[in-house]
Amino acid sequence: MSLGDSESSLEPAPAEVPFALSYGTAARSRPALIVVIGVIGIIVASLGLLAAAYGALTTISAVLMSRAMPAMRWQTSGAAAVSICETLVGAALAATLMSGSIGLVRLQPWSRRLLLWWAWVYISTALLFLLLQVLIVVPSEVAGITNMMRTMPVAAPATMPAAAAGASTTSTSFSFTATVGGGGTTVVGAPAAAAGFGTPQFISTMTMTYLFMAVGKTVICLIFPIVMLFMMRTRAVRSLSAG
């Protein structure tokens, strides 16, 4: 046996690999925080699209009803324009949130920038539409509903006999007279305006109610975009855009 043969026999045999794995690029881990934010964003965006569709149907039905029955008109043209713009902007922002949330779940670096932009635009437009609600929509709704209720007749009291001594109706008021019992007591009904509709107290109560609803809706809708601003600044999400 030669020296070369002895040296080659002392070399260890190469380890056998049962199977080989090939990786193109290392798989990126999905932090749980990113997945949670993305899924919640998809859910919120879906609700936003449904709300935009419902708002569009409501606005269209209100316009058609006001044309068919002018007495039932409760929105001015300015208030209707605000409602249409709010619906269109809401649909666009919901679609943007959907796209950014899906991109976030897929670990796309551009999703963080898109969601930051969405949050700031959403907050700005929500405050703008709240101002338009206070200045245009709420006064229009209060005035329209007050006018409609003024044209509605006031029902007779429940204790009024079935046979009234006299009754008369007009397009703007309703009045009745009736003799109750054998004592000759006369009950006189009042028009709708005298029943409390259109009084300063009634208008003030309706205005405060609509303002409270508008402010409450805005505050609730601002919770998620504000949370999104904080979440987009966490270390896990910032590392996504850095990668």
PyMOL commands that set and color helices and strands:
alter all, ss='L'
color gray80, all
select helices_A, chain A and resi 3-10+32-68+70-72+77-105+110-151+192-195+200-231+235-242
alter helices_A, ss='H'
color red, helices_A
select strands_A, chain A and resi 166-169+174-180+185-188
alter strands_A, ss='S'
color yellow, strands_A
deselect
rebuild
show_as cartoon
